[in-house]
Amino acid sequence: MIEHMFDRLAEALRLVQEEFEASRTGPTSLSDAELAERVEASQRVVNAASAVQVQRMAQYAAREDVRHEDGTLGQQDRPLGHVSEFASGVVGPALGLSPAAADTKVGVAARLASVMAPTLRVMAAGELDEWRATVLTRELLDAGPDTIAAVQDVVLPGAGGRTAAQIRVHARRALSRLEPEALVERVRRSREERGLWRRPGEPGVSEWLAVLPNETSAACWAAVDELARRYRADGDARTLDQARADAMADLVLGNATVRTTVTFALPAVPAMASAQTALGRSVAGATAAAGGAAGVAPAAGPVTAPADGAAGLYDVSGLPLPVDTLPVVEVPGVGEVPGEVVRQIAGAFGTRALLALCDWQSGTLASETCEAYRPPPWLERLVKSRDGTCRFFGCTVAASRCDVDHVVSHPRGPTDVANLMCLCRHHHRLKQQDRWRVSMTPDGVVTWTTPVGDQFTTWPVDHLGVRDLAS
C-alpha cells in the first residue's frame, strides 16, 4: 500500500516534469488565452499537491511515540488536530524551514486537517493555495468549532477569486457577527504581541519592523506622512518614501511636531425618525436632522460641516463618539480597533478625528460632482478614502500613493466619485493599453476585462461590513 502511494506521487511528479520540458521545447504557437489557461492549471496542481502535503503532515503530527508496560516502544495515532511535541523537528529540516517556521507550518496543517477540513477540501480541488488557507486558519484561532464551521460556509464560496487580504477582511467581518468575543480576544492577543525590531539591511542602512496597536499605527503613520508631505511641498527633492523615513526620525528625535488626521467608520443607524438614512443619496442633506450627522446619534455638541467641503467626512474632534455598544470599530485602511479605545484617538499625538459617513447599503463613501477635470482636494481625499488602495486586483499600493483617474475619460465622463478611481502608476499605464477594458458602477464596483477576455472585479473599502452581511 505504501509503495503504491509513493508510486502515485512519483508518477504525478514525472507528469509535471514532462510538462515542464514540453513548456521549454514545445511549440510557441499558443495563444495568449491558452498560455493563461496553463498558468491557472499549473496553480491548481500546486494547490492540490499542497493539500496532500498538509494532510500527511497533520497525520504525522498526530502520531506519538509511547512506551508500553513491558518497556517496548510503540506509536499511537491521536485524532487529527493533535500536534506532538517534536513533529516540527522532523518537518523543519525536511522542508528547509527554521524551527519557528516549522512549528507554524505544522500547527496550521493540524488545524486544516481537523476543524478547517472544508478549507482543505477546497485546496485539494485546486481552488485555494496554501497561503490563503493559512490566512483563514489564523483568523479563526480563537473561535469555537460551530463558529469556525459557519465562517468557512461564508468565506469559502468564491474564495479562490479573492486575495489573502480580502479573505482576511471577509473572515473578520463574519467572525464579528457570529462570535464577536472571539474577534475581541484575537485583537487583545495581537495587541499584546506588539514589538519593535531592527535588523541589518543593505550596506549602510538598517531595517525596522514595528507591530503596533491599530490606533497607534494610524496616528503615527498620519504624523509621519503629514510631515513628509510638508517636506515635499517645500520643494524637497526627496521621494515620498525617503521623506517619510526622515520624518519618522525627526519625530522620534523631537526635531518636529505635527497635527494629524485619523478617519473612523461607524455603522450608520438612524439618529431619529426625521434623519435620512440613505447616505449614498444625500449625505449633506441628511446632516440637517438635529444638526448632526445622518445616521449617527447626536454628540454632546453639533458635528461640524463636512471637513474641507468633503461630503461624508465630518470633524468630530473632541466630541464623544457613539461607540459604547461596538466591541470593534474599523479605522479605514488600517484595521480593527477596540471600541473602548476609539475615544482616546482624537487626543493621541494631537490627532484630528474625522467621522466617515458611508452608504448604509454598500459601506462605501459618497460625494457630489465637480465640473473641472482635476478633482478638488476634498474629492480626491474622498476617492482615496473610498478605495483604500489601487483598484487593480490584488494591488496593495496605498491610495495615498495612487493617481486619481477618470474611468471614462473627461469630458465624456464627469469628475465625480462614480467616475474616479485610484490606480498606481503601473496599473494606470496598464489601463491605457488598447486591449484592456474597465468599467465602474455608481457605488464604486470596478470590473476589468483582460486582453484574453477574462474578467475580475474589485470593490471599494466596505467601511461598515454590510457587503459581507449581504453575501
Disulfide bonds with the S-S distance in Angstrom:
none
